[in-house]
Amino acid sequence: MRAVVLLTGCLALAAAVGADEWEQARQLKAADDLRIEAAAGGAFSYSKITYKSPDGLVIPAYLFVPLVPIATRVGAVIYVHGGQHGQFNSGALNRVQALVSRGWVVMAPDYRSSTGYTREFHDAADYGGREIDDMLAARDYLARRPEVDPARIAILGLSHGGYNVLMALATAPGRFVAGVDFFGPTDLVWRLTAKEGENPNAETGDREYFARMVGKSIDEAPELYRARSPRFLADKIVDPLIILHGDKDRVVRVQESVWMAEALERVDHRDFALHIIKDGEHGYPAPQMDEAWNLALAFLDRFQVH
């Protein structure tokens, strides 16, 4: 009986530690939200909002609107953070401000599985599945806003956010005016079948992790994994697209973007560009990041009304 009591006590302690971890993450998130609010003063209008994904999950998001009076409807950019279990944070504000200063409304969703919320929200991860529904629901939210032109909503993302950009374009062709993919992975099949050390983006336990999200293992249903790999969906992408990737990226290898570009060329996509940034790493140190960012801004300028 004593052993049972001890075991029960250990489980209770583990649960308490786990609860403390999630509460600490929530508090850190709340503190960073205050930094965003403080930084927004005088630069742009800011609010943290929520919207619903098709399955009913409530998605938090950050909304940034130019302070200058808007006489006509303007374009909007969905800014998709990197890391499936990452989050939007104040470190991205300089990039957001660059977009807002050029007249864009910017929406940055903390899509399902983002950190800083509940464990249930974190565990709702669905790589290339319902998280893409979150992207499309963000687009629909923006389209209903009175200051946004529904015909000029673009999507921009970094790393896993770049992957989400490609998947959103493939899932809903024609719904976005343009896409910007910064160093996003493109081949989930390769991630799960590459030899050890071949794909630095692969992690121990990936096969089991993805099988839980997809519903079947890659051995059981490889076609389901191809359906979540932008490289194999190039024929569904019709919107203008720019891809930016550093040649020294040690997290997502540049060959993934090269494969994507080759696939787009094979289906005769007429409006895409791949820019390989010399000495660029994952996220790029300055000034390489500035070079890539300026290319992205110039590309988006094509779709802004001046």
C-alpha positions in Angstrom: 0.0 0.0 0.0 2.9 2.4 0.8 4.3 1.9 -2.6 1.0 2.9 -4.2 0.9 6.0 -2.0 4.5 6.9 -3.0 3.7 6.4 -6.7 0.6 8.5 -6.4 2.7 11.2 -4.8 5.2 11.1 -7.5 2.6 11.4 -10.2 1.0 14.4 -8.4 4.4 16.1 -8.1 5.1 15.5 -11.8 1.7 17.0 -12.7 2.4 20.0 -10.4 5.8 20.6 -12.1 4.1 20.3 -15.5 1.5 22.8 -14.5 4.1 25.2 -13.2 6.0 24.9 -16.5 2.9 25.9 -18.6 2.0 28.7 -16.2 5.6 30.0 -16.4 5.4 30.0 -20.2 2.0 31.8 -20.1 3.5 34.5 -17.8 6.5 35.0 -20.1 4.1 35.3 -23.0 2.0 37.9 -21.1 5.2 39.9 -20.3 6.3 39.9 -23.9 2.8 41.0 -25.0 3.2 44.0 -22.7 6.5 44.8 -24.5 4.7 44.6 -27.9 2.0 47.0 -26.6 4.5 49.5 -25.3 6.5 49.4 -28.6 3.4 50.0 -30.6 2.7 53.3 -29.1 3.1 56.0 -31.7 4.2 53.5 -34.4 1.1 51.6 -35.3 -2.3 50.6 -33.9 -2.0 47.3 -32.1 -4.5 44.8 -30.6 -4.4 41.2 -29.6 -7.4 39.4 -31.0 -8.8 35.9 -31.4 -10.5 34.1 -34.3 -11.8 30.6 -34.8 -10.4 27.9 -37.0 -12.9 25.7 -38.8 -12.7 23.0 -36.1 -13.7 25.6 -33.5 -10.3 26.0 -31.9 -9.8 29.6 -30.8 -6.5 31.1 -32.3 -4.9 34.1 -30.7 -3.3 36.6 -33.1 -1.6 40.0 -33.1 -3.1 42.7 -35.4 -1.1 45.8 -36.5 -2.7 48.6 -38.4 -1.1 51.8 -39.8 -1.8 54.9 -37.8 -2.3 57.1 -40.8 -5.9 57.6 -41.8 -6.9 54.9 -44.4 -9.0 56.5 -47.2 -9.3 53.3 -49.2 -9.0 49.6 -48.4 -5.4 48.5 -48.1 -3.5 45.2 -48.5 -2.7 42.9 -45.6 0.1 40.4 -44.8 -0.3 37.3 -42.6 3.0 37.0 -40.7 3.6 33.4 -39.8 6.2 32.7 -37.1 8.8 30.0 -37.3 8.9 26.8 -35.3 5.8 24.6 -35.1 6.1 25.1 -31.3 7.3 28.7 -31.6 5.4 31.9 -31.1 5.1 35.4 -32.4 7.1 37.7 -30.1 8.5 41.3 -29.8 11.7 40.3 -31.6 9.8 40.4 -34.9 8.4 43.9 -34.4 11.1 45.6 -36.5 9.9 43.5 -39.5 6.3 44.1 -38.7 6.9 47.8 -38.5 8.6 47.8 -41.9 5.5 46.2 -43.4 3.1 48.6 -41.6 5.1 51.6 -42.6 4.6 50.6 -46.2 0.8 50.6 -45.7 0.1 47.0 -44.9 -2.2 45.7 -42.2 -0.3 42.9 -40.5 -1.8 39.9 -38.7 0.5 37.5 -36.8 -1.4 34.3 -35.7 -0.1 32.2 -32.8 -1.5 29.1 -34.7 -2.3 25.8 -33.0 0.7 24.3 -31.1 2.3 27.7 -30.4 3.9 28.1 -27.0 2.8 30.5 -24.3 -0.7 29.1 -23.9 -2.2 25.8 -22.5 -0.8 22.4 -22.9 -4.0 21.4 -24.8 -3.3 24.2 -27.4 0.3 23.1 -27.7 -0.7 19.5 -28.2 -3.2 20.4 -30.9 -0.2 20.3 -33.3 -1.1 19.1 -36.8 1.9 19.6 -39.2 0.5 20.6 -42.6 -3.0 19.7 -41.6 -5.3 21.8 -39.4 -2.6 24.4 -38.8 -3.1 25.3 -42.5 -6.8 25.7 -41.7 -5.6 28.3 -39.1 -3.8 30.2 -41.9 -6.9 30.2 -44.1 -9.2 31.3 -41.3 -6.7 34.2 -40.6 -7.1 35.2 -44.2 -10.9 35.1 -43.9 -10.7 37.2 -40.7 -8.7 39.9 -42.5 -11.0 39.8 -45.5 -13.9 40.8 -43.3 -12.1 43.8 -41.8 -13.3 47.2 -43.2 -9.9 48.5 -43.8 -8.6 45.5 -45.7 -8.9 44.8 -49.5 -9.8 41.1 -49.6 -8.1 40.8 -53.0 -4.7 41.9 -51.6 -4.0 39.6 -48.7 -0.5 38.1 -48.8 1.1 35.5 -46.6 4.7 35.5 -45.3 6.5 33.0 -43.1 9.9 32.0 -41.8 11.1 28.4 -41.4 8.1 26.3 -40.4 6.1 29.5 -41.1 7.6 29.4 -44.7 6.4 25.8 -44.9 2.9 27.0 -43.9 3.1 29.7 -46.6 3.7 27.0 -49.3 1.0 24.7 -47.9 -1.5 27.5 -47.7 -0.9 28.5 -51.3 -1.2 24.8 -52.4 -4.3 24.2 -50.3 -6.2 27.3 -51.4 -4.9 28.5 -54.8 -6.1 32.0 -55.7 -7.0 33.0 -52.1 -3.7 34.9 -51.6 -2.3 37.7 -53.7 1.2 36.5 -53.0 3.4 34.4 -50.8 6.8 34.9 -49.2 8.7 31.8 -48.0 11.8 32.4 -45.9 13.8 29.1 -45.8 10.8 26.8 -45.3 11.2 22.9 -45.4 9.4 21.4 -48.4 9.8 17.6 -48.2 8.3 15.8 -45.2 9.0 12.4 -46.8 12.7 13.2 -47.0 12.7 14.4 -43.4 11.4 11.0 -42.2 13.4 8.7 -44.6 16.8 10.5 -44.9 19.8 8.7 -43.6 21.1 9.7 -40.2 22.8 13.1 -40.3 21.6 13.8 -43.9 18.8 16.1 -42.9 19.6 18.4 -40.0 15.9 19.3 -39.6 15.1 15.7 -38.6 14.8 14.8 -35.0 14.8 11.5 -32.9 11.2 10.4 -32.5 10.0 12.2 -35.7 8.3 9.1 -37.1 6.2 8.5 -34.0 5.4 12.2 -33.6 4.2 12.6 -37.2 2.3 9.3 -37.1 0.2 10.8 -34.3 -0.6 13.9 -36.3 -1.2 12.3 -39.6 -3.0 9.2 -38.3 -0.8 6.6 -40.0 2.9 6.0 -40.2 4.9 6.9 -43.3 5.4 3.2 -44.0 1.6 2.6 -43.9 0.6 5.6 -46.0 3.5 7.5 -47.7 0.9 9.3 -49.9 -0.4 11.1 -46.8 3.1 12.5 -46.2 3.5 13.5 -49.8 0.2 15.4 -49.4 1.9 17.5 -46.7 5.1 18.1 -48.7 5.0 21.3 -50.8 7.6 19.9 -53.1 5.0 17.4 -54.4 2.2 20.0 -54.6 3.8 22.5 -57.0 1.1 22.0 -59.6 -1.5 23.4 -57.1 0.5 26.6 -56.5 -0.6 29.4 -58.8 -0.1 32.6 -56.9 3.0 34.8 -57.1 5.8 33.5 -54.8 9.2 34.5 -53.7 11.5 32.0 -51.9 14.6 33.2 -49.9 17.1 30.8 -48.5 20.7 31.0 -47.2 23.3 28.8 -48.8 24.8 28.0 -45.3 21.5 27.2 -43.6 22.3 24.3 -41.2 18.7 23.7 -40.0 16.7 23.6 -43.3 19.1 22.8 -46.1 18.9 25.1 -49.1 18.4 22.0 -51.3 14.8 21.9 -50.0 14.1 25.3 -51.6 16.0 24.3 -54.8 13.7 21.2 -55.0 10.7 23.5 -54.6 11.9 25.8 -57.4 12.6 22.9 -59.7 9.1 21.5 -59.1 7.6 24.9 -59.9 9.6 25.2 -63.1 8.4 21.7 -64.2 4.8 22.8 -63.9 5.6 26.1 -65.7 4.7 28.4 -62.8 5.2 31.9 -64.4 5.6 34.1 -61.3 8.0 32.8 -58.8 11.6 33.5 -57.9 14.2 31.8 -55.8 16.9 33.9 -54.2 19.8 32.0 -52.6 21.5 34.4 -50.1 25.3 34.1 -50.1 26.6 33.1 -46.6 23.0 33.2 -45.3 22.2 30.9 -42.3 18.9 29.9 -40.8 17.4 33.3 -39.9 20.5 35.0 -41.4 22.8 37.2 -39.5 22.8 40.8 -40.6 23.5 42.1 -43.2 22.3 38.9 -45.1 18.9 39.1 -43.4 18.5 42.7 -44.5 19.3 41.7 -48.1 16.7 38.9 -48.0 14.1 41.2 -46.2 14.6 44.0 -48.7 14.0 41.5 -51.6 10.8 40.4 -49.8 9.6 44.0 -49.3 10.3 44.9 -53.0 8.3 41.8 -54.1 5.3 42.7 -51.9 5.4 46.3 -53.1 4.2 44.9 -56.5 0.8 44.2 -54.8 0.4 47.5 -52.8 -1.6 50.4 -54.1 0.5 53.6 -54.0 
